[in-house]
Amino acid sequence: MDQMIEVSGYVVDIIEEEFDEGITLAEIHIVDDNDNSIIGFYANTTGDILQDDYVTMRGVPATFYSIENVGGGTTNSVRIGVSTIENTE
């Protein structure tokens, strides 16, 4: 998990938190064209990127995890440390 990857998909959710020293941390949840769930953490604001936008994120995978979904199954996902994000629509 030490190589840069590029993933693209529709934004499901974005949460940004600003810390005291002017640092912003963004959590971006996307679903790609194969219905894979990817969550990226970005040490900056996402600017004008909004829910339902199609974006490309580049970064390094940090961890893989699974959660129960609303349909009663399991959703597998990956978290990445994002170096760049851009709206590609």
LOLO-527406 format. One record per residue: residue in one letter; x, y, z of N, C-alpha, C in turn. Coordinates in pm, whole numbers, padded with zeros to 5 digits, always signed. Example, Ala and Ser with C-alpha at 12.3 -4.5 7.8 and 13.67 -1.06 7.14 Angstrom:
A+01319-00569+00780+01230-00450+00780+01320-00330+00780
S+01285-00225+00708+01367-00106+00714+01290+00003+00787
end
This chain:
M+00082-00120+00000+00000+00000+00000+00086+00125+00000
D+00197+00123-00070+00285+00239-00069+00296+00305-00205
Q+00210+00266-00300+00216+00327-00432+00095+00417-00454
M+00120+00527-00524+00015+00623-00556-00089+00557-00646
I-00218+00584-00616-00327+00535-00700-00412+00653-00745
E-00492+00631-00847-00586+00731-00896-00723+00666-00902
V-00822+00730-00840-00959+00679-00840-01054+00791-00880
S-01159+00755-00953-01259+00853-00995-01396+00801-00960
G-01487+00893-00929-01624+00854-00899-01707+00973-00858
Y-01833+00944-00827-01926+01048-00784-01916+01070-00634
V-01918+01197-00594-01908+01233-00453-02040+01199-00383
V-02030+01118-00278-02145+01084-00195-02157+01184-00081
D-02042+01222-00023-02043+01310+00093-01906+01378+00107
I-01908+01501+00155-01785+01574+00188-01804+01636+00325
I-01706+01616+00411-01706+01681+00542-01573+01753+00556
E-01579+01883+00586-01456+01960+00608-01455+02013+00750
E-01340+02005+00814-01323+02058+00948-01201+02147+00950
E-01220+02269+01002-01109+02363+01013-01059+02364+01156
F-00928+02355+01170-00866+02353+01302-00814+02492+01336
D-00777+02512+01461-00739+02644+01513-00630+02713+01433
E-00537+02640+01380-00422+02701+01314-00445+02723+01165
G-00571+02729+01121-00603+02752+00981-00586+02631+00892
I-00576+02514+00953-00561+02390+00877-00698+02329+00855
T-00727+02291+00732-00854+02226+00698-00829+02081+00662
L-00910+01991+00717-00905+01850+00682-01039+01813+00620
A-01034+01759+00499-01155+01719+00429-01162+01567+00420
E-01282+01513+00443-01310+01371+00423-01405+01362+00305
I-01363+01295+00198-01440+01286+00075-01477+01140+00051
H-01607+01111+00043-01655+00975+00016-01704+00971-00128
I-01645+00883-00210-01689+00868-00348-01726+00722-00374
V-01807+00702-00478-01838+00569-00529-01798+00569-00675
D-01712+00472-00712-01662+00468-00850-01762+00399-00944
D-01724+00387-01069-01813+00330-01172-01843+00182-01149
N-01766+00115-01063-01790-00026-01030-01857-00042-00894
D-01914+00067-00841-01981+00070-00710-01888+00044-00593
N-01757+00070-00610-01663+00061-00499-01671+00189-00418
S-01667+00175-00287-01672+00288-00195-01530+00326-00155
I-01494+00453-00173-01360+00501-00141-01373+00627-00057
I-01298+00633+00053-01296+00753+00136-01155+00808+00135
G-01144+00937+00102-01015+01003+00099-01007+01111+00205
F-00890+01128+00262-00863+01236+00356-00765+01331+00290
Y-00803+01460+00286-00730+01562+00212-00699+01677+00306
A-00573+01715+00318-00531+01820+00410-00544+01958+00345
N-00666+01990+00305-00695+02120+00244-00845+02128+00222
T-00893+02243+00180-01033+02255+00143-01055+02196+00004
T-01173+02146-00021-01204+02089-00152-01255+02194-00249
G-01264+02318-00205-01305+02428-00293-01449+02415-00337
D-01470+02415-00469-01607+02414-00522-01659+02274-00553
I-01595+02171-00502-01642+02033-00524-01760+02008-00431
L-01869+01956-00490-01993+01935-00416-02040+01791-00429
Q-02138+01755-00347-02201+01624-00355-02254+01603-00497
D-02240+01483-00549-02283+01441-00683-02188+01483-00795
D-02081+01559-00765-01980+01591-00866-01900+01464-00896
Y-01846+01457-01018-01757+01346-01056-01615+01397-01040
V-01536+01330-00954-01402+01377-00921-01298+01267-00943
T-01173+01310-00952-01059+01219-00953-00971+01254-00834
M-00939+01152-00753-00850+01169-00639-00724+01088-00665
R-00609+01146-00628-00482+01075-00635-00422+01072-00496
G-00370+00955-00458-00312+00945-00325-00262+00805-00297
V-00229+00782-00170-00173+00654-00126-00275+00584-00036
P-00306+00457-00066-00399+00383+00021-00344+00373+00163
A-00432+00396+00261-00390+00388+00401-00439+00260+00467
T-00563+00221+00438-00619+00100+00501-00740+00051+00423
F-00769-00076+00438-00892-00136+00385-00981-00170+00504
Y-01114-00158+00487-01204-00189+00597-01340-00232+00542
S-01424-00288+00629-01558-00333+00593-01658-00276+00693
I-01778-00242+00644-01886-00196+00731-02015-00263+00686
E-02110-00276+00779-02242-00327+00744-02317-00218+00670
N-02387-00256+00563-02464-00156+00489-02612-00168+00521
V-02692-00075+00471-02834-00070+00504-02911-00188+00446
G-02858-00256+00347-02923-00371+00287-02897-00501+00363
G-02821-00493+00473-02791-00610+00552-02664-00682+00512
G-02598-00634+00409-02473-00694+00364-02352-00621+00419
T-02240-00645+00357-02115-00582+00397-02059-00501+00281
T-02013-00381+00311-01949-00296+00212-01800-00291+00242
N-01717-00328+00145-01572-00319+00158-01527-00185+00102
S-01433-00122+00167-01389+00010+00125-01239+00027+00148
V-01187+00134+00092-01047+00170+00110-01040+00317+00151
R-00949+00348+00240-00922+00488+00277-00789+00525+00216
I-00784+00646+00158-00658+00692+00099-00623+00831+00152
G-00493+00855+00163-00442+00989+00190-00431+01060+00056
V-00514+01161+00036-00527+01226-00094-00423+01337-00109
S-00352+01336-00222-00257+01444-00251-00320+01547-00345
T-00405+01503-00438-00476+01596-00526-00618+01546-00550
I-00709+01642-00567-00847+01611-00602-00893+01715-00703
E-00962+01669-00807-01012+01763-00907-01148+01720-00958
N-01230+01819-00989-01361+01796-01048-01337+01763-01195
T-01381+01647-01241-01350+01604-01377-01474+01598-01466
E-01583+01662-01425-01704+01665-01509-01690+01770-01615
end
